[in-house]
């Protein structure tokens, strides 16, 4: 008479006993999060009254028994994610799972296509098939039949679009009736074609996550994405999108993450980006953007990551930029001095990268106030003047690269007192005087490069310098 067996979150090992299939009244079986291995027993297909079957997070192998899909017609939840299951999804044409609301098979090694018979599961709300090796065209006839979808995750497979991987319109058209859809992930498949304008009509009132990154998408970014007014995360990175950034896509009031990196996007960054007050991550790196960095970005008080590297941006750095974890403006054509306000950026382990630009002038005197910054890269610019002794205030620094500038004066001895400093590169400057003994006494330093300066005096190969080679000191005739 056993109806409910819940053993999840233990350390059970060995195989799933085939005898469980004899529990004829069982309606719920939960073995999630154990150390079970071996195959899924064929005998589980005898549990004709089962509604809830959860085997996630084990070490199960082999094919999924066809009997589970064909005999257990009352299933509402079928979940076998995070295992090592192989073979196809055995939902044959004769099989029916009319009550199914959740099908979770992600994180396995499944192959084959999305079975057409899934269209009979018209109550399906969760479909998680990501992180497998599934292939074939995205089947519009299946998605058109399951209008109650809330979560659809197909990422990290080998799916293609219609008409020889060139047409995404049938797929997105099939989702137009899915008005409750909250999250859509079709990333990392190699899907080709342009993003159709109708994407703006896919659950326009509810869709919060749109993940289409790491595919072969071409053409322009459709402005109609801005119709998705509940959008909080938009990932289109690692594609071949071109043209400008449509200001309309910044319209969703709760947009928090915007990642368009590694495309062929051109034009200027829209000034209206500063009106998206909930943005915490902006990544527009590795594109063909030009023009100035909008000063309106200073309005974004919740920004954690601002990544604009490898573009053709010009002009000065807006003084009011606020960013708590990562500010990367490297590999652009930025000019002018580093604004003194940048010293106010001092969140724990923050990374600041302004390298490979045309910046000039001195290092900000207030640099010592950046107590919690973890990495500082100002290399390959036209910076001049001395390295401020106040840099010793940056006690969390692990990485410093000031190479290939026009810095002068001595290397402050206080820099050797940085307790976490592991990498220091001051090569290709005009630094003079002795290399501070405090650096040699550092217990954290792993690599340093003092080459091509005007250092003088003696250096021994002891302490932190024991693993450094001639290349770290070459080009200092007086050393």
SULURCOR-V345925 format. One record per residue. N is the residue number from 0. RES is the residue in one letter. OMEGA is omega in degrees with one decimal (999 if undefined). Layout:
# SULURCOR-V345925
n->N res->RES omega->OMEGA
n->N res->RES omega->OMEGA
This chain:
# SULURCOR-V345925
n->0 res->X omega->-178.1
n->1 res->X omega->-178.2
n->2 res->X omega->-172.9
n->3 res->X omega->178.5
n->4 res->X omega->-175.1
n->5 res->X omega->-179.4
n->6 res->X omega->-172.7
n->7 res->X omega->175.3
n->8 res->X omega->175.2
n->9 res->X omega->178.4
n->10 res->X omega->-179.6
n->11 res->X omega->-178.7
n->12 res->X omega->-176.8
n->13 res->X omega->-178.3
n->14 res->X omega->172.6
n->15 res->X omega->-175.8
n->16 res->X omega->176.7
n->17 res->X omega->-177.8
n->18 res->X omega->177.3
n->19 res->X omega->179.4
n->20 res->X omega->178.8
n->21 res->X omega->178.4
n->22 res->X omega->-164.5
n->23 res->X omega->-179.3
n->24 res->X omega->-172.5
n->25 res->X omega->177.5
n->26 res->X omega->179.8
n->27 res->X omega->176.7
n->28 res->X omega->-177.7
n->29 res->X omega->178.5
n->30 res->X omega->-175.7
n->31 res->X omega->169.0
n->32 res->X omega->172.8
n->33 res->X omega->179.6
n->34 res->X omega->-176.6
n->35 res->X omega->179.9
n->36 res->X omega->-178.2
n->37 res->X omega->-176.1
n->38 res->X omega->168.8
n->39 res->X omega->-174.8
n->40 res->X omega->175.3
n->41 res->X omega->-176.1
n->42 res->X omega->176.9
n->43 res->X omega->176.3
n->44 res->X omega->177.3
n->45 res->X omega->-177.6
n->46 res->X omega->-171.2
n->47 res->X omega->179.7
n->48 res->X omega->-174.5
n->49 res->X omega->177.6
n->50 res->X omega->-172.9
n->51 res->X omega->-179.2
n->52 res->X omega->-174.7
n->53 res->X omega->-179.1
n->54 res->X omega->-174.4
n->55 res->X omega->167.8
n->56 res->X omega->173.5
n->57 res->X omega->178.0
n->58 res->X omega->-175.8
n->59 res->X omega->-177.7
n->60 res->X omega->178.2
n->61 res->X omega->-178.0
n->62 res->X omega->173.2
n->63 res->X omega->-178.5
n->64 res->X omega->178.2
n->65 res->X omega->-176.7
n->66 res->X omega->179.8
n->67 res->X omega->-178.8
n->68 res->X omega->-172.1
n->69 res->X omega->-177.3
n->70 res->X omega->-174.7
n->71 res->X omega->-170.3
n->72 res->X omega->179.8
n->73 res->X omega->-177.0
n->74 res->X omega->170.5
n->75 res->X omega->178.5
n->76 res->X omega->175.3
n->77 res->X omega->-171.4
n->78 res->X omega->-180.0
n->79 res->X omega->-175.1
n->80 res->X omega->176.8
n->81 res->X omega->170.5
n->82 res->X omega->177.0
n->83 res->X omega->-177.3
n->84 res->X omega->-177.7
n->85 res->X omega->-178.8
n->86 res->X omega->-177.7
n->87 res->X omega->173.2
n->88 res->X omega->-166.6
n->89 res->X omega->176.5
n->90 res->X omega->-174.2
n->91 res->X omega->-178.5
n->92 res->X omega->-179.2
n->93 res->X omega->-175.3
n->94 res->X omega->179.6
n->95 res->X omega->172.3
n->96 res->X omega->-171.1
n->97 res->X omega->-177.4
n->98 res->X omega->-172.4
n->99 res->X omega->175.8
n->100 res->X omega->179.5
n->101 res->X omega->172.4
n->102 res->X omega->-176.4
n->103 res->X omega->-179.0
n->104 res->X omega->-174.3
n->105 res->X omega->177.0
n->106 res->X omega->175.2
n->107 res->X omega->178.5
n->108 res->X omega->-175.2
n->109 res->X omega->178.7
n->110 res->X omega->-179.9
n->111 res->X omega->-172.8
n->112 res->X omega->169.8
n->113 res->X omega->-172.5
n->114 res->X omega->178.4
n->115 res->X omega->-178.2
n->116 res->X omega->177.2
n->117 res->X omega->178.6
n->118 res->X omega->176.9
n->119 res->X omega->179.2
n->120 res->X omega->-170.0
n->121 res->X omega->178.9
n->122 res->X omega->-174.8
n->123 res->X omega->178.9
n->124 res->X omega->179.5
n->125 res->X omega->174.1
n->126 res->X omega->-177.2
n->127 res->X omega->-179.1
n->128 res->X omega->-173.8
n->129 res->X omega->179.3
n->130 res->X omega->171.7
n->131 res->X omega->175.8
n->132 res->X omega->178.6
n->133 res->X omega->-174.8
n->134 res->X omega->-179.5
n->135 res->X omega->178.8
n->136 res->X omega->172.3
n->137 res->X omega->-169.8
n->138 res->X omega->-179.9
n->139 res->X omega->-176.5
n->140 res->X omega->177.7
n->141 res->X omega->-174.6
n->142 res->X omega->178.0
n->143 res->X omega->-175.2
n->144 res->X omega->-177.9
n->145 res->X omega->-172.8
n->146 res->X omega->-177.6
n->147 res->X omega->-177.5
n->148 res->X omega->175.5
n->149 res->X omega->179.1
n->150 res->X omega->177.2
n->151 res->X omega->-179.0
n->152 res->X omega->-179.4
n->153 res->X omega->-173.4
n->154 res->X omega->175.8
n->155 res->X omega->171.3
n->156 res->X omega->-179.3
n->157 res->X omega->-178.9
n->158 res->X omega->176.8
n->159 res->X omega->176.5
n->160 res->X omega->-176.4
n->161 res->X omega->175.7
n->162 res->X omega->177.3
n->163 res->X omega->177.3
n->164 res->X omega->179.9
n->165 res->X omega->-169.4
n->166 res->X omega->179.5
n->167 res->X omega->-177.2
n->168 res->X omega->179.3
n->169 res->X omega->-179.0
n->170 res->X omega->-177.6
n->171 res->X omega->176.2
n->172 res->X omega->-178.4
n->173 res->X omega->-179.9
n->174 res->X omega->-174.5
n->175 res->X omega->178.7
n->176 res->X omega->-179.0
n->177 res->X omega->-171.5
n->178 res->X omega->178.8
n->179 res->X omega->-175.1
n->180 res->X omega->179.9
n->181 res->X omega->-173.9
n->182 res->X omega->-178.6
n->183 res->X omega->179.6
n->184 res->X omega->177.9
n->185 res->X omega->-176.1
n->186 res->X omega->170.8
n->187 res->X omega->175.5
n->188 res->X omega->-171.6
n->189 res->X omega->-178.7
n->190 res->X omega->-178.7
n->191 res->X omega->179.0
n->192 res->X omega->177.6
n->193 res->X omega->174.7
n->194 res->X omega->-175.9
n->195 res->X omega->-179.3
n->196 res->X omega->-177.5
n->197 res->X omega->177.7
n->198 res->X omega->179.3
n->199 res->X omega->178.4
n->200 res->X omega->-179.1
n->201 res->X omega->179.5
n->202 res->X omega->-171.7
n->203 res->X omega->-179.0
n->204 res->X omega->-170.7
n->205 res->X omega->-172.6
n->206 res->X omega->-177.4
n->207 res->X omega->179.7
n->208 res->X omega->175.9
n->209 res->X omega->-173.2
n->210 res->X omega->-178.7
n->211 res->X omega->-174.8
n->212 res->X omega->174.1
n->213 res->X omega->173.9
n->214 res->X omega->178.0
n->215 res->X omega->-178.2
n->216 res->X omega->-177.2
n->217 res->X omega->176.7
n->218 res->X omega->-175.7
n->219 res->X omega->172.0
n->220 res->X omega->-174.6
n->221 res->X omega->177.3
n->222 res->X omega->-176.7
n->223 res->X omega->173.4
n->224 res->X omega->178.1
n->225 res->X omega->176.5
n->226 res->X omega->-179.1
n->227 res->X omega->-166.6
n->228 res->X omega->177.0
n->229 res->X omega->-174.4
n->230 res->X omega->175.0
n->231 res->X omega->-177.0
n->232 res->X omega->179.3
n->233 res->X omega->179.6
n->234 res->X omega->176.3
n->235 res->X omega->-174.1
n->236 res->X omega->179.0
n->237 res->X omega->172.3
n->238 res->X omega->177.8
n->239 res->X omega->179.3
n->240 res->X omega->-178.4
n->241 res->X omega->-177.7
n->242 res->X omega->-176.6
n->243 res->X omega->172.8
n->244 res->X omega->179.5
n->245 res->X omega->177.9
n->246 res->X omega->-176.5
n->247 res->X omega->-175.8
n->248 res->X omega->178.0
n->249 res->X omega->-174.9
n->250 res->X omega->-177.8
n->251 res->X omega->-170.5
n->252 res->X omega->-178.4
n->253 res->X omega->-178.0
n->254 res->X omega->-177.0
n->255 res->X omega->-177.5
n->256 res->X omega->179.2
n->257 res->X omega->-178.6
n->258 res->X omega->178.1
n->259 res->X omega->-172.0
n->260 res->X omega->176.3
n->261 res->X omega->172.3
n->262 res->X omega->177.9
n->263 res->X omega->-174.7
n->264 res->X omega->-176.7
n->265 res->X omega->-179.5
n->266 res->X omega->-177.9
n->267 res->X omega->174.3
n->268 res->X omega->-177.2
n->269 res->X omega->176.8
n->270 res->X omega->-177.6
n->271 res->X omega->178.6
n->272 res->X omega->179.5
n->273 res->X omega->178.5
n->274 res->X omega->179.0
n->275 res->X omega->-166.8
n->276 res->X omega->-178.9
n->277 res->X omega->179.8
n->278 res->X omega->173.4
n->279 res->X omega->177.9
n->280 res->X omega->173.5
n->281 res->X omega->176.8
n->282 res->X omega->178.7
n->283 res->X omega->-173.7
n->284 res->X omega->174.9
n->285 res->X omega->172.7
n->286 res->X omega->-179.4
n->287 res->X omega->-178.1
n->288 res->X omega->178.0
n->289 res->X omega->-177.8
n->290 res->X omega->-175.5
n->291 res->X omega->171.3
n->292 res->X omega->-175.3
n->293 res->X omega->176.5
n->294 res->X omega->179.9
n->295 res->X omega->176.6
n->296 res->X omega->178.9
n->297 res->X omega->179.0
n->298 res->X omega->-172.6
n->299 res->X omega->-173.9
n->300 res->X omega->-178.3
n->301 res->X omega->-172.7
n->302 res->X omega->175.3
n->303 res->X omega->-176.6
n->304 res->X omega->171.5
n->305 res->X omega->-171.5
n->306 res->X omega->-176.5
n->307 res->X omega->-174.1
n->308 res->X omega->177.3
n->309 res->X omega->170.7
n->310 res->X omega->178.1
n->311 res->X omega->-178.5
n->312 res->X omega->-175.9
n->313 res->X omega->-178.9
n->314 res->X omega->-176.1
n->315 res->X omega->177.1
n->316 res->X omega->178.7
n->317 res->X omega->-172.7
n->318 res->X omega->-173.0
n->319 res->X omega->-178.2
n->320 res->X omega->177.6
n->321 res->X omega->-178.0
n->322 res->X omega->-170.9
n->323 res->X omega->-175.6
n->324 res->X omega->-176.4
n->325 res->X omega->174.0
n->326 res->X omega->-176.5
n->327 res->X omega->177.8
n->328 res->X omega->-173.2
n->329 res->X omega->177.0
n->330 res->X omega->172.0
n->331 res->X omega->179.0
n->332 res->X omega->-176.8
n->333 res->X omega->-177.0
n->334 res->X omega->178.8
n->335 res->X omega->-178.7
n->336 res->X omega->173.1
n->337 res->X omega->-176.3
n->338 res->X omega->-178.3
n->339 res->X omega->-178.5
n->340 res->X omega->-177.1
n->341 res->X omega->179.4
n->342 res->X omega->178.0
n->343 res->X omega->178.8
n->344 res->X omega->-173.6
n->345 res->X omega->176.9
n->346 res->X omega->-175.9
n->347 res->X omega->176.0
n->348 res->X omega->178.6
n->349 res->X omega->176.7
n->350 res->X omega->179.1
n->351 res->X omega->-178.6
n->352 res->X omega->176.6
n->353 res->X omega->-173.3
n->354 res->X omega->175.1
n->355 res->X omega->173.0
n->356 res->X omega->-180.0
n->357 res->X omega->-177.1
n->358 res->X omega->-180.0
n->359 res->X omega->179.6
n->360 res->X omega->-175.7
n->361 res->X omega->169.2
n->362 res->X omega->-179.2
n->363 res->X omega->-178.9
n->364 res->X omega->-178.5
n->365 res->X omega->-175.0
n->366 res->X omega->-179.4
n->367 res->X omega->178.8
n->368 res->X omega->-179.6
n->369 res->X omega->-169.6
n->370 res->X omega->-172.3
n->371 res->X omega->179.4
n->372 res->X omega->-176.7
n->373 res->X omega->-177.8
n->374 res->X omega->-178.4
n->375 res->X omega->179.7
n->376 res->X omega->178.1
n->377 res->X omega->-173.5
n->378 res->X omega->175.7
n->379 res->X omega->172.1
n->380 res->X omega->177.5
n->381 res->X omega->-176.8
n->382 res->X omega->-177.0
n->383 res->X omega->-179.6
n->384 res->X omega->-175.7
n->385 res->X omega->171.5
n->386 res->X omega->-175.4
n->387 res->X omega->175.6
n->388 res->X omega->-178.8
n->389 res->X omega->178.3
n->390 res->X omega->177.8
n->391 res->X omega->177.3
n->392 res->X omega->-179.5
n->393 res->X omega->-168.0
n->394 res->X omega->-179.2
n->395 res->X omega->-176.2
n->396 res->X omega->174.4
n->397 res->X omega->-174.4
n->398 res->X omega->177.2
n->399 res->X omega->176.1
n->400 res->X omega->178.4
n->401 res->X omega->-172.7
n->402 res->X omega->174.5
n->403 res->X omega->171.0
n->404 res->X omega->177.5
n->405 res->X omega->-179.0
n->406 res->X omega->-177.6
n->407 res->X omega->178.8
n->408 res->X omega->-178.4
n->409 res->X omega->174.7
n->410 res->X omega->-173.9
n->411 res->X omega->-178.6
n->412 res->X omega->-178.1
n->413 res->X omega->-177.9
n->414 res->X omega->178.4
n->415 res->X omega->179.2
n->416 res->X omega->177.9
n->417 res->X omega->-169.1
n->418 res->X omega->-175.1
n->419 res->X omega->-173.9
n->420 res->X omega->-179.5
n->421 res->X omega->-177.4
n->422 res->X omega->177.4
n->423 res->X omega->178.3
n->424 res->X omega->177.2
n->425 res->X omega->-175.5
n->426 res->X omega->175.7
n->427 res->X omega->170.6
n->428 res->X omega->176.4
n->429 res->X omega->-176.4
n->430 res->X omega->-175.0
n->431 res->X omega->176.6
n->432 res->X omega->-177.2
n->433 res->X omega->171.1
n->434 res->X omega->-172.7
n->435 res->X omega->176.0
n->436 res->X omega->-179.6
n->437 res->X omega->177.1
n->438 res->X omega->179.7
n->439 res->X omega->-179.3
n->440 res->X omega->-177.3
n->441 res->X omega->177.8
n->442 res->X omega->-177.1
n->443 res->X omega->-172.0
n->444 res->X omega->179.6
n->445 res->X omega->-178.3
n->446 res->X omega->176.3
n->447 res->X omega->177.4
n->448 res->X omega->180.0
n->449 res->X omega->-169.5
n->450 res->X omega->173.5
n->451 res->X omega->172.1
n->452 res->X omega->177.0
n->453 res->X omega->177.7
n->454 res->X omega->179.1
n->455 res->X omega->-179.2
n->456 res->X omega->-176.1
n->457 res->X omega->175.9
n->458 res->X omega->175.3
n->459 res->X omega->-178.4
n->460 res->X omega->-178.5
n->461 res->X omega->174.2
n->462 res->X omega->-176.9
n->463 res->X omega->-177.9
n->464 res->X omega->-172.5
n->465 res->X omega->-177.9
n->466 res->X omega->179.5
n->467 res->X omega->-179.1
n->468 res->X omega->177.7
n->469 res->X omega->-176.4
n->470 res->X omega->-179.5
n->471 res->X omega->-175.9
n->472 res->X omega->-174.5
n->473 res->X omega->177.0
n->474 res->X omega->173.9
n->475 res->X omega->-172.3
n->476 res->X omega->-177.3
n->477 res->X omega->-175.3
n->478 res->X omega->999
